[in-house]
Structures are given as structure tokens and as C-alpha cells.
Amino acid sequence: MTDSLERLYEAVRAARNADPSVSRTARLLRAGRPKMAKKLAEEAVEVVIDAMQGNRDAVVRESADLLYHLVVIWSASGILPKDVWKEMDRREKLFGIAEKLAKPIGPKTRRKIAAHSARRMRKHSRRSHRR
């Protein structure tokens, strides 16, 4: 798989200088990062919708589109596939292949979690008193 993504990455890089009237990739790269990010998000949502509907073939097709748009973002951001593989290797060594790093919890997030927990406790407490 990594070979396929690396070949795709090289094709995307080669398309940077192509004529946007004939190259969808060149047109996308010239449209800017906001447009590229929007397309990436759209493809991700399509994968989610098709997965929820149990449409295996559509998930396969949309996943290929999602990977294409991800590679376009990598190229536009100066990220090499090997940078991503290196991060995946690092995570595998720390947490195992299936784990995802937890997001750091900042003060705002902690307040939201605390407020949510307090609301749940009050709601639970009211139910107990009613019985």
C-alpha cells in the first residue's frame, strides 16, 4: 500500500506544473488549501455515509478518493509520505499498531468535561430523590 501512495504522491507532485485545464490535480493544487481541505472533508463524509449504509463497494471507491485528496494535502503542505510512515512507526512502538494517540486535554476541554459531568451528576441525583 505504501508503494501505491508514494506513486500517487509523485504523480500529484508531477501535476503541479501541468495545465489546469487538462489536469484535475493541477486545478485542485491551484485552488488553494481551503479548497483542498474541503474536498478532503467531503470525501471523508462520503466514506462515513457509505459505511453507515453498509455499501462496501462505495466505501472502497470513496476511500480511494479520500486517499487521493489526503495525498494532495500532503503535497501542498510539504509533507512526504515517509514523514507519515515515520509517525506511524513511532506510534506503533509506543502504543501498538491499532492505537491512536489521545489528544491533549487543555483547560477549556477540561472545563467542558467537568461541566458535562456536573450536569450528569445533578440529573442522576434528581432521579434518585424522586424514587
C-alpha positions, 0 to 999 in steps of 0.5 A: 500500500505504501508503494501505491501512495508514494506513486500517487504522491509523485504523480500529484507532485508531477501535476503541479506544473501541468495545465489546469485545464487538462489536469484535475490535480493541477486545478485542485493544487491551484485552488488553494488549501481551503479548497483542498481541505474541503474536498478532503472533508467531503470525501471523508463524509462520503466514506462515513455515509457509505459505511453507515449504509453498509455499501462496501463497494462505495466505501472502497471507491470513496476511500480511494478518493479520500486517499487521493485528496489526503495525498494532495494535502500532503503535497501542498503542505510539504509533507512526504509520505515517509514523514507519515510512515515515520509517525506511524512507526513511532506510534506503533512502538509506543502504543501498538499498531491499532492505537491512536494517540489521545489528544491533549486535554487543555483547560477549556476541554477540561472545563467542558468535561467537568461541566458535562459531568456536573450536569450528569451528576445533578440529573442522576441525583434528581432521579434518585430523590424522586424514587 
